[in-house]
Amino acid sequence: MIDADLPAAEAALSAVSDVVDAGCAALRASGPIDENQLLAYALAHAASARHAATSLVARSEPDARSALAACVFVADVATELNAAVWGNEATWGVSSDPLAAHRSFVARFSSAAALSQLAIAPPLPTLDDEFGLVRDTFRRFATDRVAPHAESVHRNDLDLPETLIADLAELGGFGLSVPERYGGFATAGSNEYLAMVVATEELSRASLGIGGSLLTRPEILTRALVKGGTEDQKLHWLPRIAGGEAVVAVAVTEPDFGSDVASLRVSATRRDDGWLINGVKTWCTLAGRADTVMLLARTDLDADGHRGLSSFIVEKPVDSGHAFSHTQPTGGHMEGRAISTIGYRGMHSFEVAFDDWFVPHDHLIGGDDGVGRGFYLQMEGFENGRLQTAARAVGLMQAAYDEASSYAEDRVVFGRPIARYQLTQAKLGRMVAMISACRAASYAVAAQMADGAGRAEASMVKAYSCKAAEWVTREALQIHGGMGYAEEFAVSRYFVDARVLSIFEGADETLCLKVIARHLTA
């Protein structure tokens, strides 16, 4: 039996922090980030891992299993950082072997004994009664209402079941961040960010494609309206979002620009009492079923970067299937086609073309004051979307761990269950440490965002959690052996679903180089 040693973990984590800080100073002195991308990218992920480790240590209690998870995770972070620095000490601005003093700690908590001891089950963090009820409620909903549809929707690329929208609205899921005065459940002093994280994790545990993302799009529009909408817009749209009457999609990305939001070219041209939208958006998740699309368009073609962008609420008919086409009485046209994907199916991601599609002026978020403010309003929602994506990653990892652990107990190879083999135990133990750290980090960022901070940290928790989800789901599939490659086992779905996490809500490279690295060197 290996006892946790939180003081030693804190000391090792302090040394890790010193190396990261030295790397930040070296990057700051070396010139523009785009000329030092390898160092900047490595630093961004090292800082993200440090944040996750710090969050887990802070939530751990001596002699509890969470403390052992913290020690194992810190040892893992130190090992990864040491590998990144070794041979590149001058680039990072550190001396040779900067973590040498903590070698015995790393050896102890990366050992087979420590990992095997941790492999039993991820320790769930304690939540107070309010958020514990949120977790229990959404777990039951995910198990009873979402999970039964998950496999058939994924394998056959079906539409999101209509009943889920109505059921989730009845449960209050779409109103978690809508202020109480507008028909939602967010009250002064409450942490709706944490409620959203807990709910999203549980929904994602059942299905990323038809559960985990259902809350994200309405959440993005809700944040933008609360931040910059007119009072009339809030009174009209927020109750409809909370009640599930307005099913929301978000149209930001364009074929030629991806994560480069400031360079978007889809235009909105003023025409008397409204605007004409022209251009093509892509990766608009749920754009078929949605009747409400939050669209970011350029209202000033002469303005540089983000200054000429504005956000609109675009209404459209409800559609099913993989394509749609609509023409307005005034001649405006909208056409969409679903993009075939290897995973993340059910909600469908569309490419949508607009040709003189008319939008009334009162659908410009913020009205006259909203002209040119679209980028800022979009980021208000995207920052929380990144936190939600981390929660989605945690839910997916938890599901993969559960499947792998159960299968390992049942699968007998060479005379004993594979759960009794050291290598399997080590894999499961490392999964537990990663899941625990990512969950703790998402809770920590939720608390920061409730206090008006945490924007860079939201990118950090997304960056780390999404890459962790790729490893966890890959190893969960590997534990299944050949059956993991068979579609009849859910773990194959988790594996392909996990791959999208580092791409949407801000591609990993863009977050690391344009958000996290800039924050670290500011």
Steps between C-alpha positions, in 0.01 A plus 500: 500500500641838394391800705440834332746779575340833422790712635738319266253547214481871574879526504530319167225716355685811615808379311286434193366853530851641516590325174184626329566854624858483373372383164257791489782744570708339225212523255436860594865585430525302178274716287159458336307186591443409135876475454530269802195281459652172619599647836174695530289192428693281744479770767127543451440132562744489791323795660163335439621180668633707789161665540327163506747365756466809719120467489511133598746553786285786633190278509672198654483399863783320685455123522216508244512328161490842337838570661650190340353608165664841549839346572481271198393786275773737619756224440360457149514875430860516625597206278343655191661837568840344557473325164415829329791685659768231471749605235331840464605656829644811333177560309299473821747710699565233765798307626557134425256263676293774675270246668775273635418574864158338456612184326414276795149648518448437130634146529269423791179631347557387143572148624287199416396476865363856513322475165346162582377628834329791326342290226189400695278801420533877454421676828204732442553845652258604772235747391264691725132403501398733216761382250483141622132510406590639156746212449251235610217646293695525177662161553157339520385692195811402304465134596126473444439738206828554313691172518229282338530703176878548493613196303228498234543873430877460471505190281226618264582872507143578603353829614500601862181346651242775529386371839835589655449871433159503663612281790808711569296818486256352751794412724618862486826430321476788255433748780800431724672824397192706420432753779196422712321820398504376137362155575820317587666365814806724540469707818723764653780338696455157341769339286318412180838421341550207735143381444567505126828309541340230715200462267716493186729233643210271578335548160832436323549184698196358318574650157713784372306526173144518632548594865822682580459779248131571543564771758792675332334688214216654703756581768710702252200705387382542859835644607505741207148623571560541872822689429392725216140444393235768525236460767239420235727229358553349842129500575421336167779248451619387843168349614475319165851360539435390858175329400651319202277689255805651330741225392833670438787449257810719470649613167849642539761292315552552127664265247808717447560621855433229760598631842613837358179671607633852445535434125142387433348624175130405506333839464195674638394801294249753636174527309239736652341302783744211496813331367584272206732211583732363232769233514571150627535369855623152587498262799164634618398224738123435516432758226240269344279446804561848639246775444732765647857562380746733670704633207817711501527717190703795373296818505795725411705367209757777542572435869805296594471170686231457759389864508257461210318191629146490641282219635153421371215269595390334178169315493443204266252215452558175688654226284579132532752289317829599340403791273264796481412785268277802565400810305346809655209690340748784442728267303761428764633144499658270758635154421676245720661159473623278781872418503568126534716434807666196659338572836301760694188406308135577567499877516669521156741781408394698195648723238247779449490746208315832524393699195335833589335335803305777673531553877297773677699774671359407840677164461840671517615417854527826689312698234680814383745463788584147383653604168868404508469319835433153364847363561486589869151359544602180321805460723279541807329180398803323359696525823228312682473267201864405554431422864202292393719315252733405783198366687399307190849349492471398865165331440636315200810390693286379790287294263811351337651416838178335617485282188869408517491416870191283462633320194836438668326325788304272266759426232717199585834464318764236577301375793405818686303823449708766328412731790743293706794579274735778602496681166119518493496627858759765415294621205184519709683676782635766267151548359370561852767762565428682173123495546533624858730786398289611205183493708665701780631752248159545338344562843775751581451692176123504556562671834736750337255584223221552753725770650554663161844349436637175358497580130852377427450210740193392300727457199753314715250250638367438151849451355606247762171313542444449129844349440457288812170370360678377189744297711237365739260389227786350298620292794145402593455369146838322520397323820207358304740356243336401172153560644589865555520537124151356460213747480287283726710622795438859609870562557554524122255792495678669788828476311380670180292754694800603709696600192279802431554655843839656419358647181169672579439793736847623402758272339773386738778680311309827488415490870857418596672757279246783488343482845700300756854591390406866471352489848813336638732759348286810563 
